[in-house]
Amino acid sequence: MVIKGKVIKGGGKARSYGVPTANLDVIPEGLPEGIYVGSAVLASGEKHPCVISWSRILEVHLLDWSDDLYGQELTVHVDERISDFVAFESDEQMKIKILSDIKKAREMT
C-alpha cells in the first residue's frame, strides 16, 4: 500500500522518547490499525526505512533521521505489519513498545 500526505504538527509525545514522528494529514483507507514497517520517500526523492503507526492519526518514524519534515509531502510505502496497535497504561510501557517496534523494523529492513 502507498500513502501520500503532508507532514503536520503532532503532540510531540514520541519525540519526548527520542523517537520523532512525522504525522500525516491523511486517513489511510483500508489499512487496519497497527504498527508496520516500510519506507518513506521525501519530496527530494530520498528514501528512508521507517516504522508506521496507524490509529486515529498516521505517524511515521524515519529510521536514522532527525531533520525537520513539517510541511513536506511524504510518500509512505507500507510493506509489512509488525504488530497490533495497543493502548498503554503508562508512558513507560508505551516507550518500551515503541523501541521494541523500532528494533523489529531494523531487523526487517
C-alpha positions in Angstrom: 0.0 0.0 0.0 1.2 3.5 -0.8 0.0 6.5 1.2 0.8 10.2 0.4 0.3 13.0 2.8 1.6 16.3 4.2 3.6 16.4 7.5 1.7 18.2 10.2 2.5 19.1 13.8 1.6 16.4 16.3 1.6 16.3 20.1 5.3 15.6 20.5 5.0 12.6 22.8 7.1 10.2 20.7 9.7 13.0 20.3 10.0 13.2 24.1 11.1 9.5 23.9 13.8 10.3 21.4 11.6 8.9 18.6 10.3 11.9 16.4 7.5 11.1 14.1 6.1 12.7 11.0 2.3 12.9 11.4 0.5 12.9 8.1 -2.7 14.7 7.2 -4.3 11.7 5.7 -6.6 8.8 6.7 -5.3 5.6 5.0 -8.4 3.9 3.7 -8.2 0.1 4.0 -5.2 0.0 6.3 -6.1 -1.8 9.6 -4.9 -0.1 12.8 -1.4 -1.4 13.7 2.3 -1.0 13.5 4.0 -1.5 10.2 7.5 -1.4 8.6 8.0 0.3 5.3 9.8 3.2 3.6 9.2 6.9 3.3 10.1 8.9 0.2 10.8 12.6 0.7 9.8 15.2 -1.9 13.5 15.2 -2.9 13.3 11.5 -3.8 15.4 10.5 -0.8 14.1 7.1 0.6 14.4 6.0 4.2 13.2 2.9 6.1 10.5 3.7 8.6 8.1 2.4 11.2 4.4 3.4 10.6 1.8 3.6 13.4 -1.8 3.9 12.4 -4.6 4.6 14.9 -6.6 7.8 14.6 -3.5 9.5 13.1 -0.8 8.2 10.8 2.6 8.6 12.3 5.8 7.7 10.5 9.2 7.4 12.2 12.1 7.5 9.7 15.0 5.4 11.0 18.2 7.4 11.5 16.5 10.7 10.5 16.4 13.8 12.6 15.8 16.8 10.3 12.5 18.8 10.3 9.9 17.5 7.9 7.0 19.9 8.8 5.0 20.9 5.7 6.8 18.4 3.4 5.0 15.8 1.3 5.8 12.2 2.1 5.1 9.1 0.1 4.9 6.1 2.5 5.2 2.5 1.3 3.6 0.1 3.8 5.4 -3.2 3.5 4.7 -5.5 6.4 2.7 -5.5 9.7 4.8 -5.7 12.8 2.1 -5.8 15.5 -1.4 -4.7 16.6 -1.9 -1.2 17.9 -2.2 -1.4 21.7 -3.4 1.2 24.3 -1.0 1.5 27.3 -1.5 2.2 31.0 1.7 4.2 31.3 4.1 6.3 29.2 6.9 4.0 30.2 5.1 0.9 28.7 4.4 2.9 25.5 8.1 3.9 25.3 9.2 0.3 25.7 6.8 -0.9 23.0 7.9 1.9 20.5 11.6 1.0 21.0 10.8 -2.7 20.5 8.9 -2.0 17.3 11.9 0.1 16.0 14.2 -2.8 16.8 11.9 -5.2 14.9 11.8 -2.8 11.9 15.6 -2.6 11.8 15.8 -6.4 11.7 13.3 -6.5 8.9 14.9 -3.8 6.6 
